[in-house]
Amino acid sequence: MKKSKIVSVLIGAALFLAVALPVVFLESVIGGFIMKVFGFRYDSMRSVFLFFLVTAVADAPLEILAKALPKAMMSLGWIRKSGRFVLWYVLDMLFEMMTLAGADLLMDSVRAEAAGILVVSALSSAITVWLDRKDEDSPGNEIKENKHGKD
């Protein structure tokens, strides 16, 4: 690899971290507060941040799948546009619940209750779908609904 490519990759990684880490921190504070209402216990704020960081990393590929699967089903004519957003929300919420529960099982420094996981997953997925849906509904980004994959 050339030196300029390595520098570009390092700058890109630094920019990504500069954006991603504050977002994860904000999610840790808000999500941790909401989950605390439902019995979330933790040893330190560092544990909460690590909990949500692990969850964000594990959930990233699942979030892509949750968005792509309903989009593919709609393009095949299996579901309508409204059904696509409902399925997207449900899949995203289930995947978020799985990653939160998995992080809870793997980390001894946090203890999350099912109600807290459910509420945070529902809110997080609602925000994700709402923000991404605004981009999806913008002109030029629509998939034309068709029957049986035909134009």
C-alpha positions as CSV (number, residue, x, y, z in Angstrom):
1,M,0.0,0.0,0.0
2,K,1.2,3.5,-0.8
3,K,1.9,5.9,2.1
4,S,-0.8,8.2,0.9
5,K,-3.4,5.4,0.9
6,I,-2.4,4.5,4.5
7,V,-2.7,8.1,5.6
8,S,-6.2,8.4,3.9
9,V,-7.4,5.2,5.6
10,L,-6.1,6.5,9.0
11,I,-7.8,9.9,8.5
12,G,-11.1,8.1,7.5
13,A,-10.9,5.9,10.6
14,A,-10.2,8.9,12.8
15,L,-13.2,10.8,11.3
16,F,-15.4,7.8,11.7
17,L,-14.4,7.4,15.4
18,A,-14.9,11.2,15.9
19,V,-18.5,10.8,14.8
20,A,-19.3,7.3,16.1
21,L,-18.0,7.5,19.6
22,P,-20.0,10.6,20.6
23,V,-23.1,9.0,19.2
24,V,-22.5,5.8,21.2
25,F,-21.8,8.0,24.3
26,L,-25.1,9.8,23.8
27,E,-26.9,6.5,23.3
28,S,-25.2,5.2,26.5
29,V,-26.4,8.1,28.5
30,I,-30.0,8.1,27.2
31,G,-30.3,4.4,26.9
32,G,-28.7,3.8,30.2
33,F,-31.1,6.2,31.9
34,I,-34.1,4.6,30.3
35,M,-33.0,1.1,31.1
36,K,-32.2,2.2,34.7
37,V,-35.9,3.0,35.2
38,F,-36.5,-0.6,34.3
39,G,-33.9,-2.1,36.7
40,F,-30.7,-1.8,34.7
41,R,-27.7,-2.1,37.0
42,Y,-24.1,-1.4,36.2
43,D,-20.7,-1.1,38.0
44,S,-19.6,2.1,36.3
45,M,-20.4,4.5,33.5
46,R,-17.5,2.9,31.6
47,S,-19.4,-0.4,31.8
48,V,-22.5,1.3,30.4
49,F,-20.5,2.9,27.5
50,L,-18.8,-0.5,26.8
51,F,-22.2,-2.2,26.9
52,F,-23.7,0.1,24.2
53,L,-20.4,0.1,22.2
54,V,-20.5,-3.7,22.0
55,T,-24.2,-3.6,21.1
56,A,-23.6,-1.0,18.4
57,V,-20.8,-3.0,16.8
58,A,-22.7,-6.3,16.9
59,D,-26.0,-4.6,15.7
60,A,-24.4,-2.9,12.7
61,P,-24.6,-5.8,10.2
62,L,-28.0,-6.9,11.5
63,E,-29.3,-3.4,11.0
64,I,-28.2,-3.6,7.3
65,L,-30.0,-6.9,7.0
66,A,-33.2,-5.5,8.7
67,K,-33.3,-2.7,6.1
68,A,-32.3,-4.7,3.1
69,L,-34.7,-7.7,3.5
70,P,-38.0,-5.7,3.5
71,K,-36.6,-3.6,0.6
72,A,-35.9,-6.8,-1.4
73,M,-39.3,-8.2,-0.5
74,M,-41.0,-5.0,-1.7
75,S,-39.0,-5.0,-5.0
76,L,-40.2,-8.6,-5.6
77,G,-43.8,-7.5,-5.0
78,W,-44.2,-9.6,-1.9
79,I,-45.1,-6.7,0.4
80,R,-46.2,-3.1,-0.1
81,K,-44.3,0.0,0.9
82,S,-46.2,0.4,4.2
83,G,-45.5,-3.2,5.0
84,R,-41.9,-2.7,4.2
85,F,-41.5,-0.1,6.9
86,V,-43.4,-2.2,9.5
87,L,-41.3,-5.2,8.7
88,W,-38.1,-3.1,8.8
89,Y,-39.1,-1.7,12.3
90,V,-39.9,-5.2,13.7
91,L,-36.7,-6.8,12.4
92,D,-34.6,-3.9,13.6
93,M,-36.2,-4.0,17.0
94,L,-35.7,-7.8,17.3
95,F,-32.1,-7.6,16.2
96,E,-31.5,-4.7,18.7
97,M,-33.1,-6.8,21.5
98,M,-30.9,-9.8,20.6
99,T,-27.7,-7.7,20.7
100,L,-28.6,-6.0,24.0
101,A,-29.5,-9.3,25.6
102,G,-26.3,-10.9,24.2
103,A,-24.1,-8.0,25.5
104,D,-25.9,-8.4,28.9
105,L,-25.1,-12.1,28.9
106,L,-21.4,-11.5,28.0
107,M,-20.8,-8.7,30.4
108,D,-20.7,-9.3,34.2
109,S,-20.5,-5.6,34.9
110,V,-24.0,-4.9,33.7
111,R,-27.4,-6.5,34.4
112,A,-30.2,-5.5,32.1
113,E,-33.9,-6.4,32.6
114,A,-36.1,-7.6,29.8
115,A,-38.4,-4.6,30.1
116,G,-35.6,-2.2,29.7
117,I,-34.2,-4.1,26.7
118,L,-37.6,-4.0,25.1
119,V,-38.2,-0.3,25.6
120,V,-34.8,0.8,24.5
121,S,-35.0,-1.5,21.4
122,A,-38.4,-0.1,20.5
123,L,-37.3,3.5,20.9
124,S,-33.9,3.0,19.1
125,S,-35.6,1.2,16.2
126,A,-38.3,3.8,15.9
127,I,-35.7,6.6,15.7
128,T,-33.6,4.6,13.2
129,V,-36.5,3.9,10.9
130,W,-37.9,7.4,11.2
131,L,-34.6,9.0,10.3
132,D,-33.8,6.6,7.5
133,R,-37.3,6.7,6.2
134,K,-37.0,10.5,5.6
135,D,-34.1,9.7,3.3
136,E,-36.0,6.8,1.7
137,D,-39.1,9.0,0.9
138,S,-37.1,11.8,-0.7
139,P,-37.7,12.2,-4.5
140,G,-35.7,9.8,-6.6
141,N,-35.1,7.2,-3.9
142,E,-38.3,5.3,-4.3
143,I,-38.6,1.7,-5.4
144,K,-41.6,1.4,-7.7
145,E,-44.1,-1.0,-6.4
146,N,-44.7,-3.7,-8.9
147,K,-46.4,-7.1,-9.0
148,H,-44.3,-10.2,-9.1
149,G,-41.1,-8.3,-9.9
150,K,-42.3,-7.1,-13.3
151,D,-42.3,-3.4,-14.4
